[in-house]
Amino acid sequence: MMRSDGYLLDNRQSEAGERFDAFAALFDPTTFRHFEAFGIGSGWRCWEVGAGGTSVVSWLAKKVGPTGRVVATDIDTSRVAAAARPPVEVRVHDVGTEEPPGEGFDLVHARLVLVHVPDRERALRSMVAALRPGGRLLVEDADPALQPLVCPDEYGPDQQLANRLRQGFRKLLADRGADLSYGRRIPRLLREAGLQRVYADGYFPVASPACAALESATIRQIRDQLVSAGLATDQDIDRHLANVSSGGMDLATAPMISAWGRKA
C-alpha cells in the first residue's frame, strides 16, 4: 500500500506485515482470478503499483518467467525488497507525483492503493499512460462507505464496540484524505480515462480467520491515534482485542471493488 505524508498505516510498523499477510489470504484469490482471465503468461511486462508485500509480485514473476518483467513500486519498499530478483525490479516510487517507471506494460495493477493517494486522478492517468495499446489495467480498492461495519450482525455490546472502533478508524482515514467511497467510482473513472471493455465486480468477506487477523493488526497499529483523538480508550481497545482473539466474533471487511479495462 502507498503512503503519503500523514498516511495512517505505515509499512514500517511491525503490524504492517500481519496486515499484508491477511490481505493476501483474503484478496489474492480474487486478484489472481482476474489476472488469469486476462491470459497472463510468459514474457508479459507488468507494473505492480503500491506493491506493499510480496505475494502478488511473486505470483506475477512465476507467470511471466525469465523473459518477462515485473516492476514493483511503492513509497516504502521495505516489505517487498525480498522479491527483488529477476524478473522483478523493485523501485521507490510515488504514483501520485512521479512519472511512470516505464511504458509499454501489458498489465498494470493497483490493489488497496488509490483510496489513500491524494492525487488519485494523476495516479490513474499515469497508470493508463504506462499501458501498451491493448494492455490491461486492474484497479482494486475498498469502499468502506458502502459497508461501514466490521460486525454487520450487531447483536450485542461487543459488536457495538467493534463497530464504534471501526467508525473511529474510518474517521482517522478520512482526516488524512482517504476517499472512503472511491471503490464504487472506479468503473466510471476507467471509462472516462479512455479504457474499453470496462467491467467490475466486488468481494465482501463476512467472516474468516484472516478477517480477524486483519482487524487485530489494524487496531494495534492505530491504537495510539484512536486514543489520542478521543475516539477510544485503552480499556475499549483491550476489550475489543480480547473479543477478537476469542474467535467468537463474525468480522467483515469493507467490500473490495475490482474494475478492469483495456487500453485502445
Disulfide bonds with the S-S distance in Angstrom:
none
